[in-house]
């Protein structure tokens, strides 16, 4: 039996936050907020741990993604209909968020949209 294609039982595995100064943002999350620094991939990314959820600080990949928003990466069970696909696919929710599943049965991405123009 296949689980319905929802995220109701998924767990957040990673949150991507777009920043314009990765070292400065990493210092803030580490020093001011006390998150555990994991590793960096200079000059574009740094990773921290927030209670078992990985926080990815990164430069915007494209102009489309350069806005105040976060990208949530969900951990899906193997029986989830969203995670069962071996090929990438996307769909848009009724609220405008794009949900993309990758070839990995344990991950999916939900990209929020900004209310700013």
C-alpha positions in Angstrom: 0.0 0.0 0.0 1.4 3.4 -1.0 1.2 6.4 1.4 -0.7 9.4 0.0 1.5 12.1 -1.6 1.6 14.5 1.3 4.3 15.9 3.6 2.2 15.3 6.8 4.6 12.6 8.1 7.8 14.1 6.7 10.6 15.6 8.9 12.6 18.7 7.9 16.2 17.6 7.2 17.7 20.9 6.0 16.8 24.5 5.8 18.5 26.7 3.2 18.8 30.4 4.0 19.9 32.8 1.2 22.6 35.2 2.5 24.9 37.7 0.7 27.9 37.3 3.1 28.3 33.6 4.1 31.2 34.1 6.6 29.3 36.9 8.4 26.1 34.9 8.5 27.9 31.8 9.8 29.5 33.8 12.6 26.1 35.2 13.6 24.4 31.8 13.7 27.4 30.2 15.5 28.4 33.0 17.9 25.2 34.9 18.6 22.7 32.0 18.4 24.9 29.2 19.5 24.4 26.8 16.7 27.0 24.1 16.2 29.2 24.8 13.1 29.4 21.7 10.9 31.5 22.6 7.8 31.8 25.0 4.9 32.1 24.9 1.2 33.7 28.3 0.6 32.9 30.7 -0.7 29.3 29.8 -1.4 28.0 27.7 1.6 28.3 27.0 5.3 26.4 24.4 7.3 25.3 24.5 11.0 23.3 22.1 13.2 20.1 23.3 14.8 18.7 20.5 17.0 19.3 17.8 14.4 18.2 20.0 11.4 21.0 21.1 9.2 21.0 24.9 8.4 22.6 25.7 5.0 23.7 29.3 4.5 24.3 30.0 0.8 24.7 32.6 -1.8 21.7 32.9 -4.1 22.1 30.5 -7.1 20.0 32.6 -9.4 18.2 36.0 -9.4 15.0 34.1 -9.0 16.2 32.7 -5.7 17.6 36.1 -4.4 14.8 37.1 -2.1 14.0 36.8 1.6 12.8 33.3 1.8 14.0 29.9 3.0 14.1 26.5 1.2 13.0 23.5 3.3 14.4 20.0 2.5 12.0 17.3 3.8 13.1 13.8 4.8 10.5 11.4 3.4 9.9 7.8 4.3 10.6 5.2 1.6 6.9 4.3 1.3 6.0 7.9 0.6 4.5 8.5 -2.8 6.5 11.8 -3.0 9.8 10.1 -2.3 9.2 6.9 -4.3 10.1 8.4 -7.7 13.5 7.8 -9.1 13.3 10.8 -11.5 13.1 14.4 -10.5 9.6 15.9 -10.7 7.9 19.1 -9.6 4.4 20.3 -8.8 3.0 23.6 -7.4 0.8 23.6 -4.4 -2.4 25.7 -4.2 -0.4 28.3 -2.2 2.3 28.8 -4.9 5.1 26.7 -3.3 7.0 24.4 -5.6 7.6 20.9 -4.4 10.4 19.0 -6.1 11.3 15.4 -5.5 14.8 14.2 -6.5 16.1 10.8 -7.4 16.8 10.1 -3.7 13.8 8.5 -2.0 14.7 10.2 1.3 14.6 13.9 0.2 12.3 16.4 -1.3 12.5 20.2 -1.6 9.8 22.7 -1.0 10.5 26.2 -2.3 8.5 29.0 -0.8 7.6 32.0 -2.7 8.1 35.5 -1.5 5.3 38.0 -1.1 7.7 40.8 -2.2 7.7 42.0 -5.8 
